[in-house]
Each structure stands twice: as C-alpha cells, then as structure tokens.
Amino acid sequence: MMQIFVKSVFILLLFVSVSAVAQQQQTFGDYEVHYSAFSSSMLTADVARAYGIQRSDSRALVNITVLKRDSEGGTNAVKARVSASGRNLTGQTREIDMREINENNEAIYYIGELSVRNQEMFDFTVLATPEGMDKPLTLKFRQQFYSQ
C-alpha cells in the first residue's frame, strides 16, 4: 500500500513539475514530448528513496514523457528509446543515463540525473524514438539551476 502511495506522489510531482514550467513540450506530428529539469531536492525523501534518486541541491533531475495523440484527440503515453545530454556554457558535455519508469503503461517517464553547480546553465539535447519509429524526435531546451 505504501509503495502505491509513493508512486502516486512521484507521478504527481512529475506532472506538477512539468505544469509549473508553463507546460514545456514540443509537438512532432502525432507525438508530444514533455520535458522538465529541476533540482532533485524538490522530491520528498520517500519518493527519492523509492526510485533510487539522490536528493541534493547540486543534483538535477531530467524528466521526459512521450505521448501520442489518438483518433479522438486524447493522448496516451508510449514507450520510447530516450537518450539525453547536457552541455554547460563552458562547453562541458555530460551524457545523462536515462531510465524508464513505467506505471502499468498508463504513465511512462524517462528520468536521468546529473550534477550541477549554482547558477549553472545547461543546453539539453534529447533524442526520443517512440516504439515503431526509426527516426528519433530531437528536442532541445535550456535550463538554469540554482543551489545553496
């Protein structure tokens, strides 16, 4: 029961984090790629522990969700091959190991962690290849991080 609660809180946090940043998404035909990057210290200790995420002001979490529009205008989460990298303004590039969190195929997230310094800005490049597609959807976004 506690595990279901923790997963629900994590999913809610991910949705809130995406909504809090003006619904960051990019549309590619029938697909939408939603993205966010935020300090892992925003997660509760229980959620971080449940998903093996290190909570810290100097750790960032990148969250990617791929949705496909259906014939009725709604969207459904789809599995994808997701890779990501971040490049700071001094030119240092970091490959981000992305892992899938799948909640019974109803909610599918890809998350990755990286270390950040106060006021460090990253230009992220995400390649998401939905199942059944050969060509990746390429998403680029910039995010600045603040720590103590």
Secondary structure, 3 states (H helix, E strand, C coil): CHHHHHHHHHHHHHHHHHHHCCCCEEEECCEEEEEEEEEHHHCCHHHHHHHCCCCCCCEEEEEEEEEEECCCCCEEECCEEEEEEEEECCCCEEEECCEEEEECCCEEEEEEEEECCCCCEEEEEEEEEECCCCCCEEEEEEEECCCC
